Every structure is written in C-alpha cells, then in structure tokens.
Amino acid sequence: MTQIVPTNIPFTSNILESCIHRLANKYPNLAVTTIGHSRKGRPIHAISIGSGPASYMYNAAHHANEWITAVILARFAEEMAQEQNAIWHSRATLHMIPMVNPDGVDMVISGNAPPTWKANAIGVDLNSNYPAGWELARKHKYARGYTAPGPRDYVGPAPLCEPESMAMHAFTKLIAPALTLSLHTQGEEIYWRYGHYMPPGAAKMANLLANASGYQLVDVPSESSHAGYRDWFIQEFNSPGYTIECGLGVSPLPISDFGDIYAKVRPLMVSALEYDTFI
C-alpha cells in the first residue's frame, strides 16, 4: 500500500502539515484537531483514531533535535488508520501529537539553530516547563548553568509559560488519557517512574513495553527529573506515563536510522494500547 508519510527525509512542520491533511482526506476514521499554536504561530496538531471509551495519548518532538520522533509517530498514525477493523478501534481512542515543538524542529532542520538545539523558538526547553517539581528542576538546571534562554535545559520563567506546553497541558486535561507515551531520542531506554507515584498497572505495562521493544527500563537521574511532561502527567492523573528514548547515537539521529528505530518502537506503541484490558 502506498504510504503518505515519507520516512526518508527530515520532517519539517510544513511536511507534517501536508501529510496530516492528506491523511485526513484519505482515511475517514482519522480525525485532526489543532490543539494550539507555537510561539511563531505554527499549528500543533492532534491525530485521533478509534471510537472507544479508553483514551490514550502519544506525543513526539518536544525537543527540536529529536525531530525523527515526529516521523515515527506520523507513520504509526497512518498505519493505525489503515487498520480500520482493528479490535482496539472500538475499545479505545488514540490521540497522537507528532510535533509538540514545530518552531524548534524547523530551526534545527533549516540550519537556523545548531544541531544541539532542543528548545522552542525563544530558548525554553518545553520538556522542563510543566508544573511537577518545576522549582526543583529550576534549582538543578541553574546549578548546571542553564539560567537563561538557550539551546537546552532552560526551564523558563514559570511553569507553562510557553504556548506549546500550555496546549499540551490543556489537551491532556481535556481527554484525560489512561496512559501516555512521549517519544524522545536517544538511548533505547524507557523512563517509567516519577517520585513515589506508582499508578495501577504501571510496572506491568512497563515490562510489557520493554519486552515488546527490547529497550531497557531505567529511572531518570535525580538531576534530570521534574518538570517534564511525563512527570506532570503521572503526578496529575496517577496514571502510567512513559518516556521512550528511541535509537542510539547523537541527536539529531539521521533519517537513515528510521527503519531500525521503527522496527523496535512500533510493537511497543501497539502493546501500550492493551493497558485498559488489564487494569
């Protein structure tokens, strides 16, 4: 079957926009929502598939130089739309946000920012901008010298000060997912815990994801914990949230790595849709 989502080129926000419109036109079981806009006014899209009561949310490209995760999630959305008779479609609804940080992605791909750039357009690290231990995150980041806008690790002047993190926060509250996956790079690791929280079924699902992908379950180092999307989700909902560190190497990972990464991450994303069947 001819695929709409290209997996052999760097994925800008314009390419994603074109793919999303074509997917919506081709697959009637796929819905597209604009959940907000970036600092520079680029839309942040959610792709939704399924009609069941169990809600799931997968997101990618919080970090600019991890843009390959947007390709992974967009291709997965297309494949899930093609499986129109999949059993889970009547049991669950899957919401996917392929590119949380469209400005930063475009800056890295265009060469207007260095390859090390993870932040949004004004230098705030979006995955350090959520209200879960934000003050502790600021203390740790400031101690390491990240005290002002820059390529990475600046937490911003306040939690949810950026339109991108605000959009993710509001949309998550709206759909109240039972489980979230956040795709990042790199390390072939799964971060699955935050503090003392142990949501129902979190450990069982973590092992299922590790077995499906071959990735290793690890704890986030204390100096890197707090203020991430996963941290906030677990704290807010007491439901499982996982950060999936895709691939190996130095970010940005080349698009030539897509096939190897996708072969491991796809079964993990499919397995996560089983959560509502065993809690």
PyMOL commands that set and color helices and strands:
alter all, ss='L'
color gray80, all
select helices_A, chain A and resi 13-26+64-66+68-82+87-90+102-110+126-128+134-143+163-175+202-213+222-224+229-237+255-272+275-277
alter helices_A, ss='H'
color red, helices_A
select strands_A, chain A and resi 30-37+43-50+54-60+92-97+179-185+189-191+216-218+241-246
alter strands_A, ss='S'
color yellow, strands_A
deselect
rebuild
show_as cartoon
